[in-house]
């Protein structure tokens, strides 16, 4: 699934080509996407997943799922916001997996099975640590971006005020 017969365009490419012609913040509903590829997109979303991966790599844009509606084309901070939500979900799921693993009864397990549980806990611990590190990096990035934007805004505001004062001075000289 996900491809047309040989010598025809792959389904993901049809979606990719279509959405790249549209402006950011366009919502593509399921019906529209299904018409593009000629089959029900809700039954096989693989073409969407591949198209959005290519969008991210080539154009730094992404198709974000909107439950029950379709997909919205986003970029920049909207992509970061989506990544943050995904990371939060991953952290919750990983912590739950850790909780379930810790609370396993190992009484009837073989040494090999107990070792498998220990390996899983170690791996899961590394995942939790990595997710926490990535969340901190995102928060730091957001803070840096916010500071840069605020600094630039203050600079532009000061420049506009200087221009305004200069215009007032010139206007008073003309009169």
Beta strands, then each sheet from edge to edge (+ up, - down):
strand 1: 27-29
strand 2: 61-66
strand 3: 70-75
sheet 1: 1+ 3- 2+
end
